[in-house]
Amino acid sequence: MFKLGATVHYWGVKADGLTWLSAEAMTGRIIGRQREERNYKIEGQSGSVHDVPEKLIDEGSEV
């Protein structure tokens, strides 16, 4: 589990029921969590907010 405000690396986002994967890790800040779906709300570097499944966040990537 990641803490609110932590900066992490993630490998994709979830939108409209689909998961979009990225070839490069993206960096963002955790701003919320949806426990029942095991998703995190992450604010990307551009300021956009994404739903990211927990499994797409690097283990131990808090910086």
mmCIF file of the N, C-alpha and C atoms, coordinates in Angstrom:
data_MODEL
# 
_entry.id   MODEL 
# 
loop_
_atom_site.group_PDB 
_atom_site.id 
_atom_site.type_symbol 
_atom_site.label_atom_id 
_atom_site.label_alt_id 
_atom_site.label_comp_id 
_atom_site.label_asym_id 
_atom_site.label_entity_id 
_atom_site.label_seq_id 
_atom_site.pdbx_PDB_ins_code 
_atom_site.Cartn_x 
_atom_site.Cartn_y 
_atom_site.Cartn_z 
_atom_site.occupancy 
_atom_site.B_iso_or_equiv 
_atom_site.pdbx_formal_charge 
_atom_site.auth_seq_id 
_atom_site.auth_comp_id 
_atom_site.auth_asym_id 
_atom_site.auth_atom_id 
_atom_site.pdbx_PDB_model_num 
ATOM 1   N N  . MET A 1 1  ? 0.840   -1.169 0.000   1.00 0.00 ? 1  MET A N  1 
ATOM 2   C CA . MET A 1 1  ? 0.000   0.000  0.000   1.00 0.00 ? 1  MET A CA 1 
ATOM 3   C C  . MET A 1 1  ? 0.892   1.242  0.000   1.00 0.00 ? 1  MET A C  1 
ATOM 4   N N  . PHE A 1 2  ? 0.502   2.249  -0.777  1.00 0.00 ? 2  PHE A N  1 
ATOM 5   C CA . PHE A 1 2  ? 1.272   3.473  -0.893  1.00 0.00 ? 2  PHE A CA 1 
ATOM 6   C C  . PHE A 1 2  ? 0.571   4.593  -0.127  1.00 0.00 ? 2  PHE A C  1 
ATOM 7   N N  . LYS A 1 3  ? 1.339   5.510  0.393   1.00 0.00 ? 3  LYS A N  1 
ATOM 8   C CA . LYS A 1 3  ? 0.793   6.616  1.184   1.00 0.00 ? 3  LYS A CA 1 
ATOM 9   C C  . LYS A 1 3  ? 0.354   7.765  0.287   1.00 0.00 ? 3  LYS A C  1 
ATOM 10  N N  . LEU A 1 4  ? -0.660  8.497  0.728   1.00 0.00 ? 4  LEU A N  1 
ATOM 11  C CA . LEU A 1 4  ? -1.079  9.702  0.025   1.00 0.00 ? 4  LEU A CA 1 
ATOM 12  C C  . LEU A 1 4  ? 0.080   10.687 -0.022  1.00 0.00 ? 4  LEU A C  1 
ATOM 13  N N  . GLY A 1 5  ? 0.275   11.316 -1.156  1.00 0.00 ? 5  GLY A N  1 
ATOM 14  C CA . GLY A 1 5  ? 1.349   12.285 -1.316  1.00 0.00 ? 5  GLY A CA 1 
ATOM 15  C C  . GLY A 1 5  ? 2.663   11.677 -1.789  1.00 0.00 ? 5  GLY A C  1 
ATOM 16  N N  . ALA A 1 6  ? 2.748   10.328 -1.796  1.00 0.00 ? 6  ALA A N  1 
ATOM 17  C CA . ALA A 1 6  ? 3.981   9.675  -2.229  1.00 0.00 ? 6  ALA A CA 1 
ATOM 18  C C  . ALA A 1 6  ? 4.162   9.846  -3.736  1.00 0.00 ? 6  ALA A C  1 
ATOM 19  N N  . THR A 1 7  ? 5.395   10.029 -4.161  1.00 0.00 ? 7  THR A N  1 
ATOM 20  C CA . THR A 1 7  ? 5.728   10.088 -5.581  1.00 0.00 ? 7  THR A CA 1 
ATOM 21  C C  . THR A 1 7  ? 6.134   8.690  -6.013  1.00 0.00 ? 7  THR A C  1 
ATOM 22  N N  . VAL A 1 8  ? 5.494   8.187  -7.084  1.00 0.00 ? 8  VAL A N  1 
ATOM 23  C CA . VAL A 1 8  ? 5.727   6.812  -7.531  1.00 0.00 ? 8  VAL A CA 1 
ATOM 24  C C  . VAL A 1 8  ? 5.910   6.764  -9.039  1.00 0.00 ? 8  VAL A C  1 
ATOM 25  N N  . HIS A 1 9  ? 6.387   5.619  -9.505  1.00 0.00 ? 9  HIS A N  1 
ATOM 26  C CA . HIS A 1 9  ? 6.489   5.337  -10.938 1.00 0.00 ? 9  HIS A CA 1 
ATOM 27  C C  . HIS A 1 9  ? 5.366   4.361  -11.276 1.00 0.00 ? 9  HIS A C  1 
ATOM 28  N N  . TYR A 1 10 ? 4.699   4.578  -12.401 1.00 0.00 ? 10 TYR A N  1 
ATOM 29  C CA . TYR A 1 10 ? 3.624   3.671  -12.805 1.00 0.00 ? 10 TYR A CA 1 
ATOM 30  C C  . TYR A 1 10 ? 3.707   3.403  -14.300 1.00 0.00 ? 10 TYR A C  1 
ATOM 31  N N  . TRP A 1 11 ? 3.123   2.267  -14.717 1.00 0.00 ? 11 TRP A N  1 
ATOM 32  C CA . TRP A 1 11 ? 3.317   1.738  -16.066 1.00 0.00 ? 11 TRP A CA 1 
ATOM 33  C C  . TRP A 1 11 ? 2.049   1.722  -16.904 1.00 0.00 ? 11 TRP A C  1 
ATOM 34  N N  . GLY A 1 12 ? 1.029   2.416  -16.498 1.00 0.00 ? 12 GLY A N  1 
ATOM 35  C CA . GLY A 1 12 ? -0.202  2.449  -17.276 1.00 0.00 ? 12 GLY A CA 1 
ATOM 36  C C  . GLY A 1 12 ? -1.322  3.103  -16.500 1.00 0.00 ? 12 GLY A C  1 
ATOM 37  N N  . VAL A 1 13 ? -2.450  3.278  -17.157 1.00 0.00 ? 13 VAL A N  1 
ATOM 38  C CA . VAL A 1 13 ? -3.616  3.902  -16.537 1.00 0.00 ? 13 VAL A CA 1 
ATOM 39  C C  . VAL A 1 13 ? -4.861  3.121  -16.933 1.00 0.00 ? 13 VAL A C  1 
ATOM 40  N N  . LYS A 1 14 ? -5.929  3.336  -16.183 1.00 0.00 ? 14 LYS A N  1 
ATOM 41  C CA . LYS A 1 14 ? -7.200  2.687  -16.478 1.00 0.00 ? 14 LYS A CA 1 
ATOM 42  C C  . LYS A 1 14 ? -8.196  3.774  -16.872 1.00 0.00 ? 14 LYS A C  1 
ATOM 43  N N  . ALA A 1 15 ? -8.854  3.594  -18.029 1.00 0.00 ? 15 ALA A N  1 
ATOM 44  C CA . ALA A 1 15 ? -9.834  4.572  -18.506 1.00 0.00 ? 15 ALA A CA 1 
ATOM 45  C C  . ALA A 1 15 ? -10.955 3.853  -19.240 1.00 0.00 ? 15 ALA A C  1 
ATOM 46  N N  . ASP A 1 16 ? -12.182 4.194  -18.908 1.00 0.00 ? 16 ASP A N  1 
ATOM 47  C CA . ASP A 1 16 ? -13.353 3.615  -19.576 1.00 0.00 ? 16 ASP A CA 1 
ATOM 48  C C  . ASP A 1 16 ? -13.337 2.083  -19.565 1.00 0.00 ? 16 ASP A C  1 
ATOM 49  N N  . GLY A 1 17 ? -12.896 1.503  -18.452 1.00 0.00 ? 17 GLY A N  1 
ATOM 50  C CA . GLY A 1 17 ? -12.893 0.051  -18.326 1.00 0.00 ? 17 GLY A CA 1 
ATOM 51  C C  . GLY A 1 17 ? -11.719 -0.657 -18.968 1.00 0.00 ? 17 GLY A C  1 
ATOM 52  N N  . LEU A 1 18 ? -10.874 0.075  -19.680 1.00 0.00 ? 18 LEU A N  1 
ATOM 53  C CA . LEU A 1 18 ? -9.704  -0.516 -20.330 1.00 0.00 ? 18 LEU A CA 1 
ATOM 54  C C  . LEU A 1 18 ? -8.432  -0.082 -19.618 1.00 0.00 ? 18 LEU A C  1 
ATOM 55  N N  . THR A 1 19 ? -7.424  -0.918 -19.651 1.00 0.00 ? 19 THR A N  1 
ATOM 56  C CA . THR A 1 19 ? -6.123  -0.567 -19.076 1.00 0.00 ? 19 THR A CA 1 
ATOM 57  C C  . THR A 1 19 ? -5.157  -0.283 -20.215 1.00 0.00 ? 19 THR A C  1 
ATOM 58  N N  . TRP A 1 20 ? -4.560  0.886  -20.181 1.00 0.00 ? 20 TRP A N  1 
ATOM 59  C CA . TRP A 1 20 ? -3.600  1.313  -21.208 1.00 0.00 ? 20 TRP A CA 1 
ATOM 60  C C  . TRP A 1 20 ? -2.206  1.208  -20.617 1.00 0.00 ? 20 TRP A C  1 
ATOM 61  N N  . LEU A 1 21 ? -1.349  0.438  -21.252 1.00 0.00 ? 21 LEU A N  1 
ATOM 62  C CA . LEU A 1 21 ? 0.011   0.236  -20.756 1.00 0.00 ? 21 LEU A CA 1 
ATOM 63  C C  . LEU A 1 21 ? 0.992   1.163  -21.459 1.00 0.00 ? 21 LEU A C  1 
ATOM 64  N N  . SER A 1 22 ? 2.067   1.497  -20.764 1.00 0.00 ? 22 SER A N  1 
ATOM 65  C CA . SER A 1 22 ? 3.098   2.373  -21.301 1.00 0.00 ? 22 SER A CA 1 
ATOM 66  C C  . SER A 1 22 ? 4.423   1.622  -21.362 1.00 0.00 ? 22 SER A C  1 
ATOM 67  N N  . ALA A 1 23 ? 5.201   1.877  -22.394 1.00 0.00 ? 23 ALA A N  1 
ATOM 68  C CA . ALA A 1 23 ? 6.521   1.265  -22.512 1.00 0.00 ? 23 ALA A CA 1 
ATOM 69  C C  . ALA A 1 23 ? 7.529   1.927  -21.582 1.00 0.00 ? 23 ALA A C  1 
ATOM 70  N N  . GLU A 1 24 ? 7.240   3.144  -21.148 1.00 0.00 ? 24 GLU A N  1 
ATOM 71  C CA . GLU A 1 24 ? 8.121   3.872  -20.242 1.00 0.00 ? 24 GLU A CA 1 
ATOM 72  C C  . GLU A 1 24 ? 7.387   4.171  -18.954 1.00 0.00 ? 24 GLU A C  1 
ATOM 73  N N  . ALA A 1 25 ? 8.104   4.126  -17.851 1.00 0.00 ? 25 ALA A N  1 
ATOM 74  C CA . ALA A 1 25 ? 7.500   4.450  -16.560 1.00 0.00 ? 25 ALA A CA 1 
ATOM 75  C C  . ALA A 1 25 ? 7.167   5.936  -16.501 1.00 0.00 ? 25 ALA A C  1 
ATOM 76  N N  . MET A 1 26 ? 6.006   6.235  -15.942 1.00 0.00 ? 26 MET A N  1 
ATOM 77  C CA . MET A 1 26 ? 5.596   7.620  -15.725 1.00 0.00 ? 26 MET A CA 1 
ATOM 78  C C  . MET A 1 26 ? 5.738   7.913  -14.242 1.00 0.00 ? 26 MET A C  1 
ATOM 79  N N  . THR A 1 27 ? 5.891   9.163  -13.904 1.00 0.00 ? 27 THR A N  1 
ATOM 80  C CA . THR A 1 27 ? 6.040   9.562  -12.510 1.00 0.00 ? 27 THR A CA 1 
ATOM 81  C C  . THR A 1 27 ? 4.856   10.421 -12.112 1.00 0.00 ? 27 THR A C  1 
ATOM 82  N N  . GLY A 1 28 ? 4.336   10.175 -10.934 1.00 0.00 ? 28 GLY A N  1 
ATOM 83  C CA . GLY A 1 28 ? 3.217   10.968 -10.447 1.00 0.00 ? 28 GLY A CA 1 
ATOM 84  C C  . GLY A 1 28 ? 3.119   10.903 -8.933  1.00 0.00 ? 28 GLY A C  1 
ATOM 85  N N  . ARG A 1 29 ? 2.142   11.646 -8.405  1.00 0.00 ? 29 ARG A N  1 
ATOM 86  C CA . ARG A 1 29 ? 1.942   11.743 -6.956  1.00 0.00 ? 29 ARG A CA 1 
ATOM 87  C C  . ARG A 1 29 ? 0.580   11.159 -6.614  1.00 0.00 ? 29 ARG A C  1 
ATOM 88  N N  . ILE A 1 30 ? 0.534   10.288 -5.618  1.00 0.00 ? 30 ILE A N  1 
ATOM 89  C CA . ILE A 1 30 ? -0.722  9.662  -5.204  1.00 0.00 ? 30 ILE A CA 1 
ATOM 90  C C  . ILE A 1 30 ? -1.583  10.692 -4.477  1.00 0.00 ? 30 ILE A C  1 
ATOM 91  N N  . ILE A 1 31 ? -2.829  10.855 -4.961  1.00 0.00 ? 31 ILE A N  1 
ATOM 92  C CA . ILE A 1 31 ? -3.738  11.822 -4.334  1.00 0.00 ? 31 ILE A CA 1 
ATOM 93  C C  . ILE A 1 31 ? -5.003  11.155 -3.789  1.00 0.00 ? 31 ILE A C  1 
ATOM 94  N N  . GLY A 1 32 ? -5.157  9.840  -4.013  1.00 0.00 ? 32 GLY A N  1 
ATOM 95  C CA . GLY A 1 32 ? -6.318  9.136  -3.489  1.00 0.00 ? 32 GLY A CA 1 
ATOM 96  C C  . GLY A 1 32 ? -6.234  7.651  -3.747  1.00 0.00 ? 32 GLY A C  1 
ATOM 97  N N  . ARG A 1 33 ? -7.184  6.915  -3.114  1.00 0.00 ? 33 ARG A N  1 
ATOM 98  C CA . ARG A 1 33 ? -7.180  5.456  -3.257  1.00 0.00 ? 33 ARG A CA 1 
ATOM 99  C C  . ARG A 1 33 ? -8.611  4.942  -3.285  1.00 0.00 ? 33 ARG A C  1 
ATOM 100 N N  . GLN A 1 34 ? -8.883  3.955  -4.122  1.00 0.00 ? 34 GLN A N  1 
ATOM 101 C CA . GLN A 1 34 ? -10.169 3.271  -4.180  1.00 0.00 ? 34 GLN A CA 1 
ATOM 102 C C  . GLN A 1 34 ? -9.932  1.846  -3.713  1.00 0.00 ? 34 GLN A C  1 
ATOM 103 N N  . ARG A 1 35 ? -10.188 1.580  -2.449  1.00 0.00 ? 35 ARG A N  1 
ATOM 104 C CA . ARG A 1 35 ? -9.848  0.278  -1.847  1.00 0.00 ? 35 ARG A CA 1 
ATOM 105 C C  . ARG A 1 35 ? -10.537 -0.891 -2.518  1.00 0.00 ? 35 ARG A C  1 
ATOM 106 N N  . GLU A 1 36 ? -11.824 -0.759 -2.813  1.00 0.00 ? 36 GLU A N  1 
ATOM 107 C CA . GLU A 1 36 ? -12.567 -1.899 -3.364  1.00 0.00 ? 36 GLU A CA 1 
ATOM 108 C C  . GLU A 1 36 ? -12.065 -2.311 -4.741  1.00 0.00 ? 36 GLU A C  1 
ATOM 109 N N  . GLU A 1 37 ? -11.534 -1.379 -5.511  1.00 0.00 ? 37 GLU A N  1 
ATOM 110 C CA . GLU A 1 37 ? -11.029 -1.696 -6.849  1.00 0.00 ? 37 GLU A CA 1 
ATOM 111 C C  . GLU A 1 37 ? -9.514  -1.831 -6.899  1.00 0.00 ? 37 GLU A C  1 
ATOM 112 N N  . ARG A 1 38 ? -8.836  -1.566 -5.788  1.00 0.00 ? 38 ARG A N  1 
ATOM 113 C CA . ARG A 1 38 ? -7.371  -1.605 -5.707  1.00 0.00 ? 38 ARG A CA 1 
ATOM 114 C C  . ARG A 1 38 ? -6.728  -0.683 -6.747  1.00 0.00 ? 38 ARG A C  1 
ATOM 115 N N  . ASN A 1 39 ? -7.315  0.503  -6.872  1.00 0.00 ? 39 ASN A N  1 
ATOM 116 C CA . ASN A 1 39 ? -6.805  1.544  -7.772  1.00 0.00 ? 39 ASN A CA 1 
ATOM 117 C C  . ASN A 1 39 ? -6.350  2.740  -6.955  1.00 0.00 ? 39 ASN A C  1 
ATOM 118 N N  . TYR A 1 40 ? -5.425  3.480  -7.530  1.00 0.00 ? 40 TYR A N  1 
ATOM 119 C CA . TYR A 1 40 ? -4.976  4.729  -6.923  1.00 0.00 ? 40 TYR A CA 1 
ATOM 120 C C  . TYR A 1 40 ? -5.271  5.869  -7.885  1.00 0.00 ? 40 TYR A C  1 
ATOM 121 N N  . LYS A 1 41 ? -5.581  7.032  -7.354  1.00 0.00 ? 41 LYS A N  1 
ATOM 122 C CA . LYS A 1 41 ? -5.686  8.253  -8.150  1.00 0.00 ? 41 LYS A CA 1 
ATOM 123 C C  . LYS A 1 41 ? -4.297  8.876  -8.113  1.00 0.00 ? 41 LYS A C  1 
ATOM 124 N N  . ILE A 1 42 ? -3.718  9.071  -9.296  1.00 0.00 ? 42 ILE A N  1 
ATOM 125 C CA . ILE A 1 42 ? -2.368  9.632  -9.382  1.00 0.00 ? 42 ILE A CA 1 
ATOM 126 C C  . ILE A 1 42 ? -2.410  10.872 -10.244 1.00 0.00 ? 42 ILE A C  1 
ATOM 127 N N  . GLU A 1 43 ? -1.792  11.937 -9.730  1.00 0.00 ? 43 GLU A N  1 
ATOM 128 C CA . GLU A 1 43 ? -1.652  13.169 -10.495 1.00 0.00 ? 43 GLU A CA 1 
ATOM 129 C C  . GLU A 1 43 ? -0.323  13.101 -11.235 1.00 0.00 ? 43 GLU A C  1 
ATOM 130 N N  . GLY A 1 44 ? -0.407  13.092 -12.570 1.00 0.00 ? 44 GLY A N  1 
ATOM 131 C CA . GLY A 1 44 ? 0.786   13.011 -13.394 1.00 0.00 ? 44 GLY A CA 1 
ATOM 132 C C  . GLY A 1 44 ? 1.542   14.319 -13.434 1.00 0.00 ? 44 GLY A C  1 
ATOM 133 N N  . GLN A 1 45 ? 2.687   14.315 -14.069 1.00 0.00 ? 45 GLN A N  1 
ATOM 134 C CA . GLN A 1 45 ? 3.531   15.508 -14.144 1.00 0.00 ? 45 GLN A CA 1 
ATOM 135 C C  . GLN A 1 45 ? 2.852   16.643 -14.904 1.00 0.00 ? 45 GLN A C  1 
ATOM 136 N N  . SER A 1 46 ? 1.940   16.310 -15.813 1.00 0.00 ? 46 SER A N  1 
ATOM 137 C CA . SER A 1 46 ? 1.245   17.358 -16.577 1.00 0.00 ? 46 SER A CA 1 
ATOM 138 C C  . SER A 1 46 ? 0.080   17.955 -15.787 1.00 0.00 ? 46 SER A C  1 
ATOM 139 N N  . GLY A 1 47 ? -0.219  17.366 -14.618 1.00 0.00 ? 47 GLY A N  1 
ATOM 140 C CA . GLY A 1 47 ? -1.325  17.844 -13.806 1.00 0.00 ? 47 GLY A CA 1 
ATOM 141 C C  . GLY A 1 47 ? -2.608  17.058 -14.016 1.00 0.00 ? 47 GLY A C  1 
ATOM 142 N N  . SER A 1 48 ? -2.613  16.145 -14.989 1.00 0.00 ? 48 SER A N  1 
ATOM 143 C CA . SER A 1 48 ? -3.805  15.325 -15.229 1.00 0.00 ? 48 SER A CA 1 
ATOM 144 C C  . SER A 1 48 ? -3.888  14.227 -14.166 1.00 0.00 ? 48 SER A C  1 
ATOM 145 N N  . VAL A 1 49 ? -5.119  13.816 -13.848 1.00 0.00 ? 49 VAL A N  1 
ATOM 146 C CA . VAL A 1 49 ? -5.342  12.790 -12.832 1.00 0.00 ? 49 VAL A CA 1 
ATOM 147 C C  . VAL A 1 49 ? -5.757  11.494 -13.516 1.00 0.00 ? 49 VAL A C  1 
ATOM 148 N N  . HIS A 1 50 ? -5.140  10.387 -13.096 1.00 0.00 ? 50 HIS A N  1 
ATOM 149 C CA . HIS A 1 50 ? -5.391  9.074  -13.694 1.00 0.00 ? 50 HIS A CA 1 
ATOM 150 C C  . HIS A 1 50 ? -5.750  8.062  -12.616 1.00 0.00 ? 50 HIS A C  1 
ATOM 151 N N  . ASP A 1 51 ? -6.580  7.082  -12.988 1.00 0.00 ? 51 ASP A N  1 
ATOM 152 C CA . ASP A 1 51 ? -6.801  5.904  -12.153 1.00 0.00 ? 51 ASP A CA 1 
ATOM 153 C C  . ASP A 1 51 ? -5.747  4.891  -12.556 1.00 0.00 ? 51 ASP A C  1 
ATOM 154 N N  . VAL A 1 52 ? -5.014  4.380  -11.577 1.00 0.00 ? 52 VAL A N  1 
ATOM 155 C CA . VAL A 1 52 ? -3.939  3.428  -11.864 1.00 0.00 ? 52 VAL A CA 1 
ATOM 156 C C  . VAL A 1 52 ? -4.121  2.188  -10.987 1.00 0.00 ? 52 VAL A C  1 
ATOM 157 N N  . PRO A 1 53 ? -4.255  1.018  -11.608 1.00 0.00 ? 53 PRO A N  1 
ATOM 158 C CA . PRO A 1 53 ? -4.329  -0.214 -10.819 1.00 0.00 ? 53 PRO A CA 1 
ATOM 159 C C  . PRO A 1 53 ? -3.050  -0.403 -10.002 1.00 0.00 ? 53 PRO A C  1 
ATOM 160 N N  . GLU A 1 54 ? -3.217  -0.892 -8.780  1.00 0.00 ? 54 GLU A N  1 
ATOM 161 C CA . GLU A 1 54 ? -2.082  -1.080 -7.881  1.00 0.00 ? 54 GLU A CA 1 
ATOM 162 C C  . GLU A 1 54 ? -0.971  -1.927 -8.507  1.00 0.00 ? 54 GLU A C  1 
ATOM 163 N N  . LYS A 1 55 ? -1.338  -2.923 -9.312  1.00 0.00 ? 55 LYS A N  1 
ATOM 164 C CA . LYS A 1 55 ? -0.342  -3.814 -9.905  1.00 0.00 ? 55 LYS A CA 1 
ATOM 165 C C  . LYS A 1 55 ? 0.546   -3.126 -10.929 1.00 0.00 ? 55 LYS A C  1 
ATOM 166 N N  . LEU A 1 56 ? 0.164   -1.918 -11.406 1.00 0.00 ? 56 LEU A N  1 
ATOM 167 C CA . LEU A 1 56 ? 0.985   -1.191 -12.373 1.00 0.00 ? 56 LEU A CA 1 
ATOM 168 C C  . LEU A 1 56 ? 1.906   -0.160 -11.718 1.00 0.00 ? 56 LEU A C  1 
ATOM 169 N N  . ILE A 1 57 ? 1.888   -0.115 -10.398 1.00 0.00 ? 57 ILE A N  1 
ATOM 170 C CA . ILE A 1 57 ? 2.794   0.788  -9.668  1.00 0.00 ? 57 ILE A CA 1 
ATOM 171 C C  . ILE A 1 57 ? 3.983   -0.041 -9.204  1.00 0.00 ? 57 ILE A C  1 
ATOM 172 N N  . ASP A 1 58 ? 5.185   0.452  -9.474  1.00 0.00 ? 58 ASP A N  1 
ATOM 173 C CA . ASP A 1 58 ? 6.381   -0.292 -9.078  1.00 0.00 ? 58 ASP A CA 1 
ATOM 174 C C  . ASP A 1 58 ? 6.432   -0.484 -7.572  1.00 0.00 ? 58 ASP A C  1 
ATOM 175 N N  . GLU A 1 59 ? 6.714   -1.724 -7.158  1.00 0.00 ? 59 GLU A N  1 
ATOM 176 C CA . GLU A 1 59 ? 6.934   -2.042 -5.751  1.00 0.00 ? 59 GLU A CA 1 
ATOM 177 C C  . GLU A 1 59 ? 8.148   -1.268 -5.267  1.00 0.00 ? 59 GLU A C  1 
ATOM 178 N N  . GLY A 1 60 ? 8.017   -0.583 -4.163  1.00 0.00 ? 60 GLY A N  1 
ATOM 179 C CA . GLY A 1 60 ? 9.141   0.129  -3.592  1.00 0.00 ? 60 GLY A CA 1 
ATOM 180 C C  . GLY A 1 60 ? 9.591   1.322  -4.411  1.00 0.00 ? 60 GLY A C  1 
ATOM 181 N N  . SER A 1 61 ? 8.684   1.887  -5.230  1.00 0.00 ? 61 SER A N  1 
ATOM 182 C CA . SER A 1 61 ? 9.094   2.989  -6.086  1.00 0.00 ? 61 SER A CA 1 
ATOM 183 C C  . SER A 1 61 ? 8.860   4.350  -5.456  1.00 0.00 ? 61 SER A C  1 
ATOM 184 N N  . GLU A 1 62 ? 8.500   4.365  -4.183  1.00 0.00 ? 62 GLU A N  1 
ATOM 185 C CA . GLU A 1 62 ? 8.311   5.666  -3.532  1.00 0.00 ? 62 GLU A CA 1 
ATOM 186 C C  . GLU A 1 62 ? 9.656   6.387  -3.489  1.00 0.00 ? 62 GLU A C  1 
ATOM 187 N N  . VAL A 1 63 ? 9.667   7.630  -3.959  1.00 0.00 ? 63 VAL A N  1 
ATOM 188 C CA . VAL A 1 63 ? 10.919  8.408  -3.982  1.00 0.00 ? 63 VAL A CA 1 
ATOM 189 C C  . VAL A 1 63 ? 10.774  9.682  -3.194  1.00 0.00 ? 63 VAL A C  1 
# 
